[in-house]
Amino acid sequence: MIESIKHRIAGMLPPQPSTALALLTLALAVPAGLILRSLEADLVLPAFSVLLFCGAALAVLFASFMRSARNLQGLTLWDIAGGLAITGCAASALSEPDQVTQLFEHLFERRSDMQQE
């Protein structure tokens, strides 16, 4: 059962790592632009850290379903995932705890306002 699901998902993914990298870049660039345009300056860094962690998780999924080799001389999707995770850690370390609290309050207030309408 699980193998058939993995086989189906692997069939939907792009065959080349460069195509997967282009899709990953697009999947991160669009939300990054929305974050820059819609959030206050204090909330951008914590939001970027969340986005980078999600991007790292997406890169891991791409790499595992594409059965990407882990120990190659060149750059792999596993390396990209590690770089995104480290950058997410740096962004979260540079942001203040108050900013993270404000980000989640901002997101939950917006969500509760949408549900009330």
JOQUIJO-V60582 format. One record per residue. RES is the residue in one small letter. PHI is phi in degrees with one decimal (NA if undefined). PSI is psi in radians with two decimals (NA if undefined). OMEGA is omega as a letter, one per 20 degrees, with the letter a starting at -180 (NA if undefined). Layout:
RES;PHI;PSI;OMEGA  RES;PHI;PSI;OMEGA
This chain:
m;NA;-0.93;a  i;-65.9;-0.65;r  e;-64.9;-0.65;r  s;-68.5;-0.62;r  i;-66.9;-0.76;r  k;-61.6;-0.71;a  h;-65.2;-0.70;r  r;-64.1;-0.79;a  i;-65.8;-0.72;r  a;-62.7;-0.56;r  g;-70.1;-0.45;r  m;-83.6;-0.37;a  l;-77.7;2.70;r  p;-66.9;2.57;a  p;-74.4;-0.47;a  q;-101.6;2.44;r  p;-61.6;-0.55;r  s;-66.8;-0.61;r  t;-69.5;-0.71;r  a;-63.2;-0.67;r  l;-66.0;-0.68;r  a;-65.5;-0.72;r  l;-65.2;-0.69;r  l;-65.4;-0.71;r  t;-61.8;-0.77;r  l;-65.4;-0.69;r  a;-66.9;-0.40;r  l;-96.3;-0.53;a  a;-71.3;-0.69;a  v;-65.1;-0.88;r  p;-64.7;-0.56;r  a;-63.5;-0.72;r  g;-63.7;-0.72;r  l;-65.3;-0.65;r  i;-63.6;-0.78;a  l;-63.5;-0.65;a  r;-82.1;-0.51;a  s;-104.6;-0.35;a  l;-103.4;2.73;r  e;-68.5;2.79;a  a;-60.9;-0.58;a  d;-68.9;-0.41;a  l;-97.1;-0.10;a  v;-67.8;-0.80;a  l;-63.6;-0.80;r  p;-64.4;-0.61;r  a;-67.5;-0.67;r  f;-64.0;-0.65;r  s;-64.4;-0.71;r  v;-63.8;-0.76;r  l;-61.8;-0.73;a  l;-67.8;-0.65;r  f;-65.2;-0.70;r  c;-65.5;-0.68;r  g;-64.0;-0.68;r  a;-63.8;-0.72;r  a;-64.6;-0.69;r  l;-65.8;-0.70;r  a;-64.7;-0.66;r  v;-64.9;-0.73;r  l;-63.2;-0.79;r  f;-57.9;-0.83;a  a;-65.2;-0.70;a  s;-73.7;-0.67;r  f;-75.5;-0.46;r  m;-85.2;-0.06;a  r;54.0;0.84;a  s;-69.2;2.40;r  a;-67.7;2.53;a  r;-94.9;-0.45;a  n;-118.3;1.15;r  l;-107.0;2.84;r  q;-71.9;-0.63;a  g;-85.5;-3.05;r  l;-78.7;2.28;r  t;-117.7;3.01;r  l;-65.2;-0.49;r  w;-65.1;-0.67;r  d;-65.8;-0.69;r  i;-63.0;-0.76;r  a;-61.6;-0.74;r  g;-64.5;-0.72;r  g;-64.4;-0.71;r  l;-65.8;-0.69;r  a;-66.8;-0.74;r  i;-65.9;-0.70;r  t;-66.4;-0.66;r  g;-63.2;-0.67;r  c;-64.6;-0.73;r  a;-65.3;-0.73;r  a;-64.9;-0.67;r  s;-72.7;-0.54;r  a;-71.8;-0.55;a  l;-80.1;-0.35;r  s;-84.7;2.65;a  e;-83.3;2.62;r  p;-59.2;-0.59;r  d;-63.6;-0.63;r  q;-66.8;-0.68;r  v;-65.2;-0.74;r  t;-61.9;-0.75;r  q;-64.3;-0.67;r  l;-61.4;-0.85;a  f;-69.2;-0.60;r  e;-63.6;-0.73;r  h;-62.1;-0.77;a  l;-68.2;-0.74;a  f;-73.6;-0.57;r  e;-64.8;-0.76;r  r;-62.6;-0.73;a  r;-67.6;-0.72;r  s;-69.3;-0.56;r  d;-65.7;-0.65;r  m;-69.2;-0.64;a  q;-71.9;-0.51;a  q;-74.5;-0.45;a  e;-76.4;NA;NA
